[in-house]
Amino acid sequence: MARRRTTEADADDLPRFFVWVRGLEGPEPQKWMAMDFGVRDWKRPLVLAYLELPEGERHLPLSALARRYPAPRGEAS
């Protein structure tokens, strides 16, 4: 199946941040729309690292981003 070109409007709908969070079994990759840490910063201790993605990488799957931007050292299980 052919992938359609991402338009400027579509790019606004894609997650902007690639985030490594502390998971139950070690670092876990996620994609977030915004770096909103929630009520009373409850998410902040869970965030190990984050990166604002360039527009050209926002469509990539988590597996590709995790290979491109590995988990922070010292946090792997």
Biopython code that builds the backbone (N, CA, C, O; Angstrom):
import numpy as np
from Bio.PDB.StructureBuilder import StructureBuilder

atoms = [
    (1, "MET", "N", (0.853, -1.161, 0.000)),
    (1, "MET", "CA", (0.000, 0.000, 0.000)),
    (1, "MET", "C", (0.908, 1.237, 0.000)),
    (1, "MET", "O", (1.871, 1.309, 0.764)),
    (2, "ALA", "N", (0.596, 2.193, -0.851)),
    (2, "ALA", "CA", (1.391, 3.415, -0.963)),
    (2, "ALA", "C", (1.069, 4.369, 0.179)),
    (2, "ALA", "O", (-0.082, 4.514, 0.589)),
    (3, "ARG", "N", (2.100, 5.004, 0.675)),
    (3, "ARG", "CA", (1.908, 5.983, 1.754)),
    (3, "ARG", "C", (1.708, 7.338, 1.110)),
    (3, "ARG", "O", (2.488, 7.738, 0.246)),
    (4, "ARG", "N", (0.662, 8.053, 1.524)),
    (4, "ARG", "CA", (0.416, 9.365, 0.942)),
    (4, "ARG", "C", (1.353, 10.392, 1.557)),
    (4, "ARG", "O", (1.829, 10.217, 2.679)),
    (5, "ARG", "N", (1.611, 11.439, 0.836)),
    (5, "ARG", "CA", (2.491, 12.500, 1.327)),
    (5, "ARG", "C", (1.854, 13.191, 2.527)),
    (5, "ARG", "O", (0.645, 13.424, 2.554)),
    (6, "THR", "N", (2.672, 13.512, 3.509)),
    (6, "THR", "CA", (2.189, 14.227, 4.686)),
    (6, "THR", "C", (2.081, 15.704, 4.343)),
    (6, "THR", "O", (3.057, 16.332, 3.933)),
    (7, "THR", "N", (0.890, 16.246, 4.514)),
    (7, "THR", "CA", (0.697, 17.673, 4.247)),
    (7, "THR", "C", (0.996, 18.461, 5.516)),
    (7, "THR", "O", (1.179, 17.885, 6.588)),
    (8, "GLU", "N", (1.044, 19.766, 5.384)),
    (8, "GLU", "CA", (1.315, 20.611, 6.542)),
    (8, "GLU", "C", (0.233, 20.433, 7.610)),
    (8, "GLU", "O", (0.532, 20.404, 8.804)),
    (9, "ALA", "N", (-1.019, 20.315, 7.179)),
    (9, "ALA", "CA", (-2.121, 20.110, 8.126)),
    (9, "ALA", "C", (-1.974, 18.771, 8.834)),
    (9, "ALA", "O", (-2.214, 18.678, 10.038)),
    (10, "ASP", "N", (-1.577, 17.717, 8.090)),
    (10, "ASP", "CA", (-1.374, 16.403, 8.692)),
    (10, "ASP", "C", (-0.244, 16.440, 9.710)),
    (10, "ASP", "O", (-0.340, 15.807, 10.761)),
    (11, "ALA", "N", (0.822, 17.168, 9.415)),
    (11, "ALA", "CA", (1.980, 17.239, 10.308)),
    (11, "ALA", "C", (1.594, 17.806, 11.658)),
    (11, "ALA", "O", (2.188, 17.434, 12.670)),
    (12, "ASP", "N", (0.612, 18.699, 11.702)),
    (12, "ASP", "CA", (0.158, 19.258, 12.969)),
    (12, "ASP", "C", (-0.561, 18.215, 13.824)),
    (12, "ASP", "O", (-0.628, 18.354, 15.045)),
    (13, "ASP", "N", (-1.097, 17.174, 13.188)),
    (13, "ASP", "CA", (-1.828, 16.131, 13.911)),
    (13, "ASP", "C", (-0.915, 15.019, 14.423)),
    (13, "ASP", "O", (-1.357, 14.175, 15.203)),
    (14, "LEU", "N", (0.347, 15.003, 14.001)),
    (14, "LEU", "CA", (1.276, 13.953, 14.407)),
    (14, "LEU", "C", (1.952, 14.323, 15.725)),
    (14, "LEU", "O", (2.161, 15.502, 16.012)),
    (15, "PRO", "N", (2.296, 13.301, 16.531)),
    (15, "PRO", "CA", (3.015, 13.584, 17.782)),
    (15, "PRO", "C", (4.322, 14.320, 17.506)),
    (15, "PRO", "O", (5.031, 13.991, 16.555)),
    (16, "ARG", "N", (4.641, 15.310, 18.330)),
    (16, "ARG", "CA", (5.822, 16.150, 18.126)),
    (16, "ARG", "C", (7.030, 15.678, 18.910)),
    (16, "ARG", "O", (8.155, 16.059, 18.587)),
    (17, "PHE", "N", (6.824, 14.847, 19.946)),
    (17, "PHE", "CA", (7.922, 14.480, 20.830)),
    (17, "PHE", "C", (8.097, 12.966, 20.905)),
    (17, "PHE", "O", (7.123, 12.217, 20.987)),
    (18, "PHE", "N", (9.345, 12.534, 20.875)),
    (18, "PHE", "CA", (9.710, 11.147, 21.138)),
    (18, "PHE", "C", (10.230, 11.129, 22.573)),
    (18, "PHE", "O", (11.143, 11.880, 22.919)),
    (19, "VAL", "N", (9.646, 10.271, 23.403)),
    (19, "VAL", "CA", (9.918, 10.284, 24.835)),
    (19, "VAL", "C", (10.274, 8.881, 25.314)),
    (19, "VAL", "O", (9.606, 7.908, 24.965)),
    (20, "TRP", "N", (11.331, 8.786, 26.114)),
    (20, "TRP", "CA", (11.628, 7.545, 26.830)),
    (20, "TRP", "C", (11.096, 7.720, 28.244)),
    (20, "TRP", "O", (11.470, 8.664, 28.940)),
    (21, "VAL", "N", (10.212, 6.797, 28.674)),
    (21, "VAL", "CA", (9.652, 6.852, 30.021)),
    (21, "VAL", "C", (10.074, 5.610, 30.798)),
    (21, "VAL", "O", (10.436, 4.587, 30.216)),
    (22, "ARG", "N", (10.019, 5.719, 32.112)),
    (22, "ARG", "CA", (10.348, 4.596, 32.986)),
    (22, "ARG", "C", (9.151, 3.643, 32.970)),
    (22, "ARG", "O", (8.078, 3.974, 33.475)),
    (23, "GLY", "N", (9.344, 2.459, 32.388)),
    (23, "GLY", "CA", (8.290, 1.461, 32.320)),
    (23, "GLY", "C", (8.475, 0.396, 33.384)),
    (23, "GLY", "O", (9.440, 0.442, 34.146)),
    (24, "LEU", "N", (7.570, -0.553, 33.443)),
    (24, "LEU", "CA", (7.649, -1.625, 34.433)),
    (24, "LEU", "C", (8.857, -2.527, 34.207)),
    (24, "LEU", "O", (9.420, -3.070, 35.158)),
    (25, "GLU", "N", (9.254, -2.686, 32.935)),
    (25, "GLU", "CA", (10.376, -3.579, 32.611)),
    (25, "GLU", "C", (11.555, -2.821, 32.028)),
    (25, "GLU", "O", (12.354, -3.399, 31.291)),
    (26, "GLY", "N", (11.679, -1.542, 32.340)),
    (26, "GLY", "CA", (12.784, -0.736, 31.820)),
    (26, "GLY", "C", (12.260, 0.402, 30.963)),
    (26, "GLY", "O", (11.053, 0.640, 30.919)),
    (27, "PRO", "N", (13.154, 1.106, 30.283)),
    (27, "PRO", "CA", (12.747, 2.239, 29.454)),
    (27, "PRO", "C", (11.764, 1.826, 28.362)),
    (27, "PRO", "O", (11.909, 0.771, 27.744)),
    (28, "GLU", "N", (10.775, 2.665, 28.138)),
    (28, "GLU", "CA", (9.730, 2.398, 27.154)),
    (28, "GLU", "C", (9.583, 3.628, 26.258)),
    (28, "GLU", "O", (9.428, 4.741, 26.760)),
    (29, "PRO", "N", (9.631, 3.436, 24.929)),
    (29, "PRO", "CA", (9.477, 4.584, 24.028)),
    (29, "PRO", "C", (8.008, 4.960, 23.846)),
    (29, "PRO", "O", (7.132, 4.096, 23.826)),
    (30, "GLN", "N", (7.756, 6.251, 23.714)),
    (30, "GLN", "CA", (6.408, 6.756, 23.458)),
    (30, "GLN", "C", (6.506, 7.974, 22.553)),
    (30, "GLN", "O", (7.568, 8.584, 22.426)),
    (31, "LYS", "N", (5.388, 8.322, 21.925)),
    (31, "LYS", "CA", (5.280, 9.558, 21.151)),
    (31, "LYS", "C", (4.196, 10.401, 21.798)),
    (31, "LYS", "O", (3.086, 9.929, 22.043)),
    (32, "TRP", "N", (4.533, 11.665, 22.074)),
    (32, "TRP", "CA", (3.590, 12.577, 22.728)),
    (32, "TRP", "C", (3.303, 13.757, 21.822)),
    (32, "TRP", "O", (4.159, 14.187, 21.049)),
    (33, "MET", "N", (2.086, 14.278, 21.927)),
    (33, "MET", "CA", (1.695, 15.477, 21.181)),
    (33, "MET", "C", (2.332, 16.726, 21.792)),
    (33, "MET", "O", (2.735, 17.638, 21.070)),
    (34, "ALA", "N", (2.422, 16.765, 23.120)),
    (34, "ALA", "CA", (2.959, 17.933, 23.824)),
    (34, "ALA", "C", (3.683, 17.456, 25.067)),
    (34, "ALA", "O", (3.419, 16.365, 25.573)),
    (35, "MET", "N", (4.591, 18.275, 25.553)),
    (35, "MET", "CA", (5.298, 17.947, 26.790)),
    (35, "MET", "C", (4.530, 18.556, 27.957)),
    (35, "MET", "O", (5.037, 19.415, 28.679)),
    (36, "ASP", "N", (3.293, 18.089, 28.124)),
    (36, "ASP", "CA", (2.429, 18.540, 29.210)),
    (36, "ASP", "C", (2.586, 17.533, 30.338)),
    (36, "ASP", "O", (2.178, 16.380, 30.201)),
    (37, "PHE", "N", (3.169, 17.953, 31.441)),
    (37, "PHE", "CA", (3.478, 17.022, 32.508)),
    (37, "PHE", "C", (2.318, 16.742, 33.435)),
    (37, "PHE", "O", (2.499, 16.047, 34.435)),
    (38, "GLY", "N", (1.140, 17.248, 33.148)),
    (38, "GLY", "CA", (-0.039, 16.889, 33.916)),
    (38, "GLY", "C", (-0.163, 17.618, 35.235)),
    (38, "GLY", "O", (0.592, 18.543, 35.535)),
    (39, "VAL", "N", (-1.131, 17.181, 36.011)),
    (39, "VAL", "CA", (-1.452, 17.799, 37.293)),
    (39, "VAL", "C", (-0.304, 17.583, 38.276)),
    (39, "VAL", "O", (0.124, 16.451, 38.499)),
    (40, "ARG", "N", (0.191, 18.669, 38.858)),
    (40, "ARG", "CA", (1.262, 18.638, 39.854)),
    (40, "ARG", "C", (2.477, 17.843, 39.388)),
    (40, "ARG", "O", (3.144, 17.189, 40.191)),
    (41, "ASP", "N", (2.759, 17.901, 38.104)),
    (41, "ASP", "CA", (3.952, 17.263, 37.527)),
    (41, "ASP", "C", (4.081, 15.775, 37.842)),
    (41, "ASP", "O", (5.197, 15.290, 38.029)),
    (42, "TRP", "N", (2.988, 15.048, 37.906)),
    (42, "TRP", "CA", (3.066, 13.631, 38.249)),
    (42, "TRP", "C", (3.829, 12.818, 37.221)),
    (42, "TRP", "O", (4.374, 11.769, 37.564)),
    (43, "LYS", "N", (3.890, 13.264, 35.967)),
    (43, "LYS", "CA", (4.608, 12.510, 34.933)),
    (43, "LYS", "C", (6.109, 12.756, 34.960)),
    (43, "LYS", "O", (6.871, 11.895, 34.519)),
    (44, "ARG", "N", (6.556, 13.891, 35.458)),
    (44, "ARG", "CA", (7.959, 14.288, 35.351)),
    (44, "ARG", "C", (8.931, 13.207, 35.821)),
    (44, "ARG", "O", (9.905, 12.968, 35.107)),
    (45, "PRO", "N", (8.749, 12.533, 36.962)),
    (45, "PRO", "CA", (9.715, 11.511, 37.373)),
    (45, "PRO", "C", (9.754, 10.301, 36.438)),
    (45, "PRO", "O", (10.719, 9.538, 36.453)),
    (46, "LEU", "N", (8.721, 10.125, 35.632)),
    (46, "LEU", "CA", (8.679, 8.989, 34.713)),
    (46, "LEU", "C", (9.449, 9.246, 33.424)),
    (46, "LEU", "O", (9.806, 8.294, 32.730)),
    (47, "VAL", "N", (9.711, 10.489, 33.087)),
    (47, "VAL", "CA", (10.381, 10.837, 31.831)),
    (47, "VAL", "C", (11.892, 10.699, 32.003)),
    (47, "VAL", "O", (12.492, 11.357, 32.853)),
    (48, "LEU", "N", (12.501, 9.833, 31.182)),
    (48, "LEU", "CA", (13.946, 9.634, 31.219)),
    (48, "LEU", "C", (14.655, 10.550, 30.232)),
    (48, "LEU", "O", (15.733, 11.069, 30.522)),
    (49, "ALA", "N", (14.048, 10.748, 29.066)),
    (49, "ALA", "CA", (14.630, 11.605, 28.027)),
    (49, "ALA", "C", (13.535, 11.947, 27.027)),
    (49, "ALA", "O", (12.573, 11.196, 26.865)),
    (50, "TYR", "N", (13.688, 13.089, 26.357)),
    (50, "TYR", "CA", (12.731, 13.450, 25.311)),
    (50, "TYR", "C", (13.439, 14.250, 24.231)),
    (50, "TYR", "O", (14.501, 14.833, 24.450)),
    (51, "LEU", "N", (12.816, 14.260, 23.058)),
    (51, "LEU", "CA", (13.368, 14.929, 21.895)),
    (51, "LEU", "C", (12.214, 15.466, 21.067)),
    (51, "LEU", "O", (11.257, 14.740, 20.797)),
    (52, "GLU", "N", (12.290, 16.730, 20.660)),
    (52, "GLU", "CA", (11.292, 17.249, 19.719)),
    (52, "GLU", "C", (11.675, 16.738, 18.345)),
    (52, "GLU", "O", (12.783, 16.987, 17.870)),
    (53, "LEU", "N", (10.767, 16.029, 17.712)),
    (53, "LEU", "CA", (11.048, 15.405, 16.418)),
    (53, "LEU", "C", (10.977, 16.413, 15.282)),
    (53, "LEU", "O", (10.085, 17.260, 15.255)),
    (54, "PRO", "N", (11.921, 16.324, 14.339)),
    (54, "PRO", "CA", (11.793, 17.126, 13.120)),
    (54, "PRO", "C", (10.541, 16.680, 12.362)),
    (54, "PRO", "O", (10.121, 15.530, 12.488)),
    (55, "GLU", "N", (9.953, 17.562, 11.590)),
    (55, "GLU", "CA", (8.717, 17.219, 10.869)),
    (55, "GLU", "C", (8.858, 15.952, 10.039)),
    (55, "GLU", "O", (7.909, 15.176, 9.931)),
    (56, "GLY", "N", (10.018, 15.735, 9.456)),
    (56, "GLY", "CA", (10.232, 14.559, 8.605)),
    (56, "GLY", "C", (10.268, 13.240, 9.352)),
    (56, "GLY", "O", (10.188, 12.187, 8.720)),
    (57, "GLU", "N", (10.387, 13.256, 10.684)),
    (57, "GLU", "CA", (10.457, 12.019, 11.466)),
    (57, "GLU", "C", (9.192, 11.755, 12.272)),
    (57, "GLU", "O", (9.082, 10.700, 12.896)),
    (58, "ARG", "N", (8.258, 12.658, 12.279)),
    (58, "ARG", "CA", (7.063, 12.518, 13.117)),
    (58, "ARG", "C", (6.168, 11.363, 12.696)),
    (58, "ARG", "O", (5.391, 10.860, 13.508)),
    (59, "HIS", "N", (6.263, 10.937, 11.453)),
    (59, "HIS", "CA", (5.424, 9.843, 10.964)),
    (59, "HIS", "C", (6.044, 8.468, 11.228)),
    (59, "HIS", "O", (5.370, 7.452, 11.058)),
    (60, "LEU", "N", (7.319, 8.418, 11.640)),
    (60, "LEU", "CA", (8.005, 7.139, 11.830)),
    (60, "LEU", "C", (7.410, 6.348, 12.992)),
    (60, "LEU", "O", (6.966, 6.934, 13.980)),
    (61, "PRO", "N", (7.401, 5.006, 12.877)),
    (61, "PRO", "CA", (6.889, 4.178, 13.974)),
    (61, "PRO", "C", (7.858, 4.197, 15.166)),
    (61, "PRO", "O", (9.035, 4.527, 15.020)),
    (62, "LEU", "N", (7.344, 3.840, 16.334)),
    (62, "LEU", "CA", (8.163, 3.811, 17.544)),
    (62, "LEU", "C", (9.402, 2.939, 17.396)),
    (62, "LEU", "O", (10.473, 3.300, 17.885)),
    (63, "SER", "N", (9.272, 1.804, 16.735)),
    (63, "SER", "CA", (10.419, 0.908, 16.597)),
    (63, "SER", "C", (11.566, 1.579, 15.840)),
    (63, "SER", "O", (12.730, 1.414, 16.207)),
    (64, "ALA", "N", (11.248, 2.331, 14.792)),
    (64, "ALA", "CA", (12.287, 3.028, 14.030)),
    (64, "ALA", "C", (12.904, 4.152, 14.860)),
    (64, "ALA", "O", (14.119, 4.350, 14.827)),
    (65, "LEU", "N", (12.086, 4.879, 15.594)),
    (65, "LEU", "CA", (12.602, 5.956, 16.438)),
    (65, "LEU", "C", (13.460, 5.405, 17.577)),
    (65, "LEU", "O", (14.471, 6.008, 17.937)),
    (66, "ALA", "N", (13.062, 4.262, 18.147)),
    (66, "ALA", "CA", (13.835, 3.658, 19.235)),
    (66, "ALA", "C", (15.209, 3.200, 18.749)),
    (66, "ALA", "O", (16.183, 3.267, 19.499)),
    (67, "ARG", "N", (15.296, 2.733, 17.500)),
    (67, "ARG", "CA", (16.606, 2.369, 16.937)),
    (67, "ARG", "C", (17.438, 3.613, 16.677)),
    (67, "ARG", "O", (18.646, 3.616, 16.913)),
    (68, "ARG", "N", (16.802, 4.661, 16.197)),
    (68, "ARG", "CA", (17.499, 5.905, 15.867)),
    (68, "ARG", "C", (17.953, 6.650, 17.122)),
    (68, "ARG", "O", (19.041, 7.225, 17.147)),
    (69, "TYR", "N", (17.118, 6.637, 18.163)),
    (69, "TYR", "CA", (17.409, 7.338, 19.416)),
    (69, "TYR", "C", (17.295, 6.337, 20.565)),
    (69, "TYR", "O", (16.235, 6.234, 21.182)),
    (70, "PRO", "N", (18.368, 5.598, 20.864)),
    (70, "PRO", "CA", (18.321, 4.545, 21.886)),
    (70, "PRO", "C", (18.007, 5.097, 23.279)),
    (70, "PRO", "O", (18.141, 6.292, 23.543)),
    (71, "ALA", "N", (17.583, 4.181, 24.163)),
    (71, "ALA", "CA", (17.277, 4.550, 25.550)),
    (71, "ALA", "C", (18.507, 5.152, 26.220)),
    (71, "ALA", "O", (19.635, 4.787, 25.888)),
    (72, "PRO", "N", (18.301, 6.066, 27.155)),
    (72, "PRO", "CA", (19.430, 6.661, 27.870)),
    (72, "PRO", "C", (20.241, 5.591, 28.596)),
    (72, "PRO", "O", (19.677, 4.639, 29.136)),
    (73, "ARG", "N", (21.548, 5.746, 28.607)),
    (73, "ARG", "CA", (22.425, 4.794, 29.303)),
    (73, "ARG", "C", (22.169, 4.849, 30.796)),
    (73, "ARG", "O", (21.812, 5.889, 31.349)),
    (74, "GLY", "N", (22.362, 3.697, 31.440)),
    (74, "GLY", "CA", (22.154, 3.620, 32.879)),
    (74, "GLY", "C", (20.717, 3.395, 33.265)),
    (74, "GLY", "O", (20.413, 3.218, 34.445)),
    (75, "GLU", "N", (19.810, 3.398, 32.283)),
    (75, "GLU", "CA", (18.388, 3.192, 32.577)),
    (75, "GLU", "C", (17.887, 1.878, 31.990)),
    (75, "GLU", "O", (16.748, 1.491, 32.253)),
    (76, "ALA", "N", (18.699, 1.185, 31.207)),
    (76, "ALA", "CA", (18.271, -0.063, 30.576)),
    (76, "ALA", "C", (18.236, -1.181, 31.614)),
    (76, "ALA", "O", (19.050, -1.218, 32.537)),
    (77, "SER", "N", (17.274, -2.094, 31.444)),
    (77, "SER", "CA", (17.226, -3.223, 32.364)),
    (77, "SER", "C", (17.841, -4.445, 31.737)),
    (77, "SER", "O", (17.891, -5.503, 32.365)),
]
sb = StructureBuilder()
sb.init_structure("model")
sb.init_model(0)
sb.init_chain("A")
sb.init_seg("    ")
for serial, (resi, resn, name, xyz) in enumerate(atoms, 1):
    if name == "N":
        sb.init_residue(resn, " ", resi, " ")
    sb.init_atom(name, np.array(xyz, "f"), 0.0, 1.0, " ", f" {name:<3s}", serial, name[0])
structure = sb.get_structure()
